[in-house]
Amino acid sequence: VSYCQTKPSETEIKQHLSGYRSQIDSLDAALIKILGERERVVKKVGIYKAENHVPALQKDRFQQVLEKAVAAGAKEGLSQVCIEEIMNAIHKESLRIEQEDIEKKQ
Ligand SMILES: C=C(O[C@@H]1C=C(C(=O)O)C=C[C@H]1O)C(=O)O
């Protein structure tokens, strides 16, 4: 147990932290890759909507997306506020991407 261990040296602390941080760095890289993949699908949706005069914002659909994400987040121990902030930021970017295609069509 921790109270009978000797204190780690500065070097050991740095090494330990850098191990955790490389895990974080590769997870961040995976997150960004997935986000890119998601937004490339959104781009296809945007082009399809622009061709068929469907509005970019679909509130009901986004509500479903949000609910699913909140439920999945809860299983991972993530708060509703955290998931809502992340998904709202992603949705904002989706709308920006879709809007670009709508503007190009006009
Ligand atoms: C991708 C869509 O367009 C918008 C973006 C959404 C998203 O990023 O999940 C959801 C609904 C829409 O407001 C869609 O209609 O499915």
The ligand as an ORCA input file, in Angstrom:
! r2SCAN-3c Opt
* xyz 0 1
  C     -26.075     14.710    -40.275
  C     -27.271     15.305    -40.243
  O     -27.411     16.711    -40.190
  C     -27.347     17.438    -38.948
  C     -26.224     16.926    -38.127
  C     -26.417     15.928    -37.206
  C     -25.247     15.241    -36.569
  O     -24.113     15.763    -36.641
  O     -25.444     14.155    -35.983
  C     -27.738     15.557    -36.859
  C     -28.811     16.186    -37.362
  C     -28.708     17.365    -38.263
  O     -28.983     18.532    -37.527
  C     -28.540     14.545    -40.332
  O     -29.579     15.149    -40.641
  O     -28.507     13.333    -40.107
*
